[in-house]
Amino acid sequence: MISAKVFQQFITYIRLLLVLVVGSVLVSCGASDGDDRPPCVGPLDAGVHQCGLVSGGYNRYYQMRVPTVYTGAPIPLVLDLHGYGSPVVLGLSGERLVSGMDRIAQDNGVIVAWPQGIKNAWNSIPSSELKVDDIDDVGFLLALVEEIKQVVNVDSSRIYIMGISNGGAMAQVVACEASQTFAAASTVAFQFPMIPEDCNLELPLPMISFHAPTDTLVRFDGGSQGLPNGGLSAPESYDAWSDINGCIDDSVVYFEKGNSSCEMRSSCADDVEVAFCTIDGKGQLLGGHLTYINNDKVNLSEKIWDLFSRYQR
């Protein structure tokens, strides 16, 4: 008989395949679900809300979970960014289906928003490099934070950003440009997306990153199939975030499970922490690029929230 745990893992894997297959179709035809929805009007109650937002001349779209424990008192907010091609399937954000942050929202009393990129992608380059008519996704995500504040009571000192793949690149760009807004950040399956010297933090920023050594799309050694990045490997990206945060080289392994492990530097400016997790994805889809599914059953969303929850602005 199949155990409940194995069955749930099977369902999650099927969800990942659905996201990839439908996403590739939608990207190829330029479609995007839900980008013409009206804005949400607050105050919002607990539940999942699907909202529109006009930003940079584009009709944008996001889903948001307001946890059942929400009473109107200020609570934290997490922006959870999808990877390239991850669509909205039958009204459900692909990232919401697979990242595990929906459960974190419910279990920990957190608002989580899943914004959607134009054509299911993020323009993950610094604002200074934008050209005329380029999509300004940094501007959109900062506008989204302000929009959400208008409809639910967000604790402005506890706002966080995370993402996978193209969304992980985007999260790092936004973190570099708006460290005064976000209390911590996370990236999954994407190394440092720019020249480290171009990341000018106004305030030290805790960061936790994850990467599978066998990733065949965004390679652990720094290759990324033409996607924009600073040319750094995953370990070098850990070093870059450590240097930017003024950390000394005191890296300590604080988690091990099977072939997966996490290490951390904690002697950094303003007592922030910078962590890096190597996740066993051997034999998984795209060599473990979709790192939420991994051989050692490491729950990335729990690791991310464990770091996030310790910091506020």
C-alpha positions as CSV (number, residue, x, y, z in Angstrom):
1,M,0.0,0.0,0.0
2,I,1.3,3.5,-0.9
3,S,1.8,5.7,2.2
4,A,0.2,9.1,2.4
5,K,3.6,10.8,2.3
6,V,4.6,9.0,-0.9
7,F,1.3,9.8,-2.5
8,Q,1.7,13.5,-1.6
9,Q,5.2,13.4,-3.2
10,F,3.7,11.9,-6.3
11,I,1.0,14.5,-6.5
12,T,3.6,17.3,-6.1
13,Y,5.7,15.8,-8.9
14,I,2.7,15.7,-11.2
15,R,2.0,19.3,-10.4
16,L,5.6,20.2,-11.4
17,L,5.2,18.4,-14.7
18,L,1.9,20.2,-15.3
19,V,3.4,23.5,-14.6
20,L,6.3,22.8,-17.0
21,V,4.2,21.5,-19.9
22,V,1.5,24.1,-19.7
23,G,4.0,26.8,-19.1
24,S,6.0,25.9,-22.2
25,V,2.8,26.1,-24.3
26,L,1.8,29.5,-22.8
27,V,5.2,31.0,-23.3
28,S,5.4,29.8,-26.9
29,C,2.0,31.5,-27.8
30,G,2.6,34.5,-25.6
31,A,-0.5,33.8,-23.4
32,S,-0.9,34.9,-19.8
33,D,-3.8,34.0,-17.6
34,G,-5.5,36.6,-15.4
35,D,-3.6,39.7,-16.4
36,D,-6.7,41.7,-17.0
37,R,-8.3,41.3,-13.6
38,P,-9.5,44.4,-11.6
39,P,-7.6,45.4,-8.5
40,C,-8.6,44.0,-5.2
41,V,-10.4,46.4,-2.9
42,G,-9.7,46.2,0.8
43,P,-9.9,45.5,3.6
44,L,-9.6,41.9,2.5
45,D,-10.5,38.9,4.7
46,A,-8.7,35.6,5.0
47,G,-8.5,33.5,1.9
48,V,-6.9,33.4,-1.6
49,H,-7.4,36.5,-3.7
50,Q,-6.7,37.1,-7.3
51,C,-6.0,40.8,-8.1
52,G,-4.9,43.1,-10.9
53,L,-2.5,46.0,-10.8
54,V,-1.5,48.5,-13.5
55,S,2.2,49.1,-13.5
56,G,4.5,50.6,-16.1
57,G,1.6,50.7,-18.6
58,Y,0.9,46.9,-18.2
59,N,-2.0,45.2,-16.6
60,R,-0.3,42.9,-14.1
61,Y,-1.7,40.1,-12.0
62,Y,-1.0,38.4,-8.7
63,Q,-2.5,35.9,-6.3
64,M,-2.3,36.3,-2.6
65,R,-3.0,34.1,0.4
66,V,-4.2,35.9,3.5
67,P,-4.0,33.2,6.3
68,T,-7.1,32.2,8.3
69,V,-5.5,33.6,11.5
70,Y,-5.6,37.1,10.1
71,T,-7.6,39.5,12.3
72,G,-6.6,42.8,10.9
73,A,-3.5,43.2,13.0
74,P,-0.2,43.7,11.1
75,I,1.4,40.4,9.8
76,P,4.5,39.6,7.6
77,L,4.4,39.5,3.8
78,V,6.4,37.3,1.5
79,L,6.7,37.8,-2.3
80,D,7.2,34.4,-3.9
81,L,8.4,34.7,-7.6
82,H,7.9,31.9,-10.1
83,G,10.5,30.6,-12.6
84,Y,10.6,31.2,-16.3
85,G,7.5,29.7,-18.1
86,S,5.6,28.9,-14.9
87,P,2.0,29.7,-15.7
88,V,-1.3,30.3,-14.0
89,V,-3.0,26.9,-14.5
90,L,-6.8,26.8,-14.1
91,G,-6.6,29.8,-11.8
92,L,-3.7,28.5,-9.7
93,S,-0.3,30.1,-9.7
94,G,2.3,27.5,-10.7
95,E,4.7,28.7,-8.0
96,R,2.0,28.5,-5.4
97,L,1.4,24.9,-6.4
98,V,5.0,23.8,-5.9
99,S,7.0,26.2,-3.6
100,G,5.4,25.2,-0.3
101,M,4.8,28.8,0.8
102,D,1.1,28.4,0.8
103,R,1.4,26.0,3.7
104,I,3.9,28.4,5.4
105,A,1.3,31.1,5.1
106,Q,-1.3,29.0,6.8
107,D,0.9,27.5,9.5
108,N,2.8,30.7,10.5
109,G,0.3,33.5,9.9
110,V,2.0,35.0,6.9
111,I,0.6,36.8,3.8
112,V,2.2,35.3,0.7
113,A,1.8,36.9,-2.7
114,W,2.5,35.1,-6.1
115,P,2.9,37.8,-8.7
116,Q,3.0,36.8,-12.4
117,G,5.6,38.0,-14.9
118,I,4.7,39.3,-18.3
119,K,4.5,36.2,-20.6
120,N,5.4,34.2,-17.5
121,A,8.9,35.6,-17.2
122,W,10.8,38.3,-15.3
123,N,13.0,41.0,-16.7
124,S,15.7,40.3,-14.1
125,I,18.2,43.1,-14.9
126,P,19.1,46.1,-12.7
127,S,17.0,49.2,-13.2
128,S,20.0,51.1,-14.4
129,E,20.2,48.8,-17.5
130,L,16.6,49.2,-18.6
131,K,16.1,50.5,-22.1
132,V,13.1,52.4,-23.5
133,D,10.0,50.1,-23.5
134,D,11.7,47.5,-21.3
135,I,9.5,45.9,-18.7
136,D,10.4,47.4,-15.3
137,D,9.8,44.4,-13.0
138,V,11.7,46.1,-10.1
139,G,9.2,48.9,-10.3
140,F,6.3,46.5,-10.5
141,L,7.3,44.5,-7.4
142,L,7.9,47.6,-5.3
143,A,4.5,48.9,-6.5
144,L,3.0,45.6,-5.6
145,V,4.2,45.8,-2.0
146,E,2.5,49.3,-1.7
147,E,-0.7,47.9,-3.3
148,I,-0.9,45.0,-0.9
149,K,-0.4,47.4,2.0
150,Q,-3.6,49.2,0.9
151,V,-5.8,46.1,1.1
152,V,-4.3,44.1,4.1
153,N,-2.5,45.2,7.2
154,V,1.2,44.4,6.4
155,D,3.9,44.6,9.0
156,S,6.2,46.9,7.0
157,S,9.2,45.8,9.1
158,R,8.7,42.2,8.0
159,I,8.5,42.0,4.2
160,Y,10.5,39.4,2.4
161,I,11.2,38.3,-1.2
162,M,12.1,34.9,-2.7
163,G,12.1,33.1,-6.0
164,I,13.2,30.1,-8.1
165,S,15.3,30.2,-11.3
166,N,14.4,33.3,-13.3
167,G,12.4,34.4,-10.2
168,G,15.4,33.8,-8.0
169,A,17.4,36.1,-10.3
170,M,14.7,38.7,-10.0
171,A,14.5,38.4,-6.2
172,Q,18.2,39.1,-6.0
173,V,18.0,42.2,-8.3
174,V,15.1,43.6,-6.2
175,A,17.0,42.8,-3.0
176,C,20.0,44.8,-4.2
177,E,17.9,47.8,-5.2
178,A,15.5,47.8,-2.3
179,S,17.2,46.5,0.8
180,Q,15.4,49.1,2.9
181,T,12.1,47.5,1.9
182,F,12.9,43.8,2.4
183,A,14.1,42.3,5.7
184,A,15.5,39.2,4.0
185,A,15.7,37.4,0.7
186,S,16.1,33.9,-0.8
187,T,17.1,32.5,-4.2
188,V,16.5,29.0,-5.4
189,A,18.4,27.6,-8.5
190,F,20.0,30.8,-9.6
191,Q,23.4,32.2,-8.8
192,F,24.2,35.9,-8.5
193,P,22.5,37.6,-11.5
194,M,24.9,40.6,-11.9
195,I,28.4,41.8,-11.2
196,P,28.5,41.8,-7.4
197,E,30.0,45.4,-7.4
198,D,26.7,46.6,-8.9
199,C,24.7,45.4,-5.9
200,N,24.6,48.5,-3.7
201,L,22.8,47.5,-0.5
202,E,21.6,50.4,1.5
203,L,21.3,48.0,4.5
204,P,22.8,44.6,5.1
205,L,20.4,41.9,3.9
206,P,20.1,38.3,5.2
207,M,20.1,35.8,2.3
208,I,19.6,32.1,1.9
209,S,20.3,30.3,-1.4
210,F,19.8,26.8,-2.7
211,H,21.3,25.0,-5.7
212,A,21.6,21.4,-6.9
213,P,25.1,20.5,-8.1
214,T,23.5,18.4,-11.0
215,D,21.3,21.3,-12.2
216,T,21.3,21.1,-16.0
217,L,19.6,24.4,-16.7
218,V,21.3,26.9,-14.4
219,R,24.5,25.1,-13.8
220,F,26.1,25.0,-10.3
221,D,29.4,26.0,-11.9
222,G,28.0,29.3,-13.3
223,G,26.6,28.4,-16.7
224,S,22.9,29.2,-17.3
225,Q,21.9,28.5,-20.9
226,G,22.0,32.1,-21.9
227,L,20.1,33.4,-19.0
228,P,21.5,36.7,-17.5
229,N,23.9,36.2,-14.6
230,G,27.1,37.5,-13.3
231,G,29.0,34.4,-14.4
232,L,29.5,33.2,-10.8
233,S,29.1,29.6,-9.6
234,A,26.7,28.8,-6.8
235,P,29.5,28.7,-4.1
236,E,31.0,32.0,-5.5
237,S,27.5,33.6,-5.3
238,Y,27.4,32.6,-1.6
239,D,30.8,34.3,-1.2
240,A,29.5,37.4,-3.1
241,W,26.5,37.8,-0.8
242,S,28.8,37.3,2.2
243,D,31.2,39.9,1.0
244,I,28.4,42.4,0.2
245,N,27.1,41.9,3.8
246,G,30.5,42.3,5.4
247,C,30.7,38.7,6.6
248,I,33.9,37.1,7.8
249,D,34.8,33.7,6.5
250,D,33.4,31.7,9.4
251,S,31.1,29.3,7.4
252,V,29.6,26.6,9.5
253,V,27.5,23.6,8.4
254,Y,24.2,23.8,10.4
255,F,22.1,21.3,8.5
256,E,22.8,17.9,6.9
257,K,20.4,15.3,5.5
258,G,21.5,12.6,3.2
259,N,23.6,14.3,0.5
260,S,22.1,17.7,1.2
261,S,23.5,20.3,3.5
262,C,23.4,24.0,4.5
263,E,26.1,26.2,5.7
264,M,26.0,29.7,7.1
265,R,28.1,32.8,7.8
266,S,26.8,34.6,10.8
267,S,29.5,37.1,11.6
268,C,28.2,39.8,9.3
269,A,27.3,43.5,9.4
270,D,24.3,44.3,11.6
271,D,24.2,40.6,12.7
272,V,22.7,39.4,9.5
273,E,23.2,35.8,8.3
274,V,24.1,34.5,4.8
275,A,23.3,30.8,4.1
276,F,23.9,28.4,1.2
277,C,22.3,25.0,0.8
278,T,23.6,22.3,-1.6
279,I,20.6,20.1,-2.5
280,D,20.7,16.6,-3.9
281,G,18.8,16.7,-7.2
282,K,20.6,13.9,-9.0
283,G,18.2,12.1,-11.3
284,Q,15.4,14.6,-10.8
285,L,13.8,16.7,-13.6
286,L,16.4,19.0,-15.2
287,G,19.0,17.6,-12.8
288,G,17.2,19.0,-9.8
289,H,16.6,22.5,-11.2
290,L,13.1,22.4,-9.7
291,T,14.8,22.2,-6.3
292,Y,11.6,22.0,-4.2
293,I,11.6,18.4,-5.3
294,N,14.8,16.7,-4.1
295,N,16.1,13.3,-3.2
296,D,16.5,14.1,0.5
297,K,13.0,15.6,0.9
298,V,14.5,18.9,2.2
299,N,11.6,21.3,2.7
300,L,13.0,24.5,1.2
301,S,10.0,26.6,2.3
302,E,10.6,25.7,5.9
303,K,14.3,26.6,5.6
304,I,13.5,29.9,4.0
305,W,10.9,30.9,6.6
306,D,13.2,29.8,9.4
307,L,15.7,32.5,8.2
308,F,13.1,35.1,7.2
309,S,11.3,34.9,10.6
310,R,14.4,35.9,12.5
311,Y,14.7,39.3,10.8
312,Q,12.8,42.6,10.6
313,R,13.6,46.1,9.4
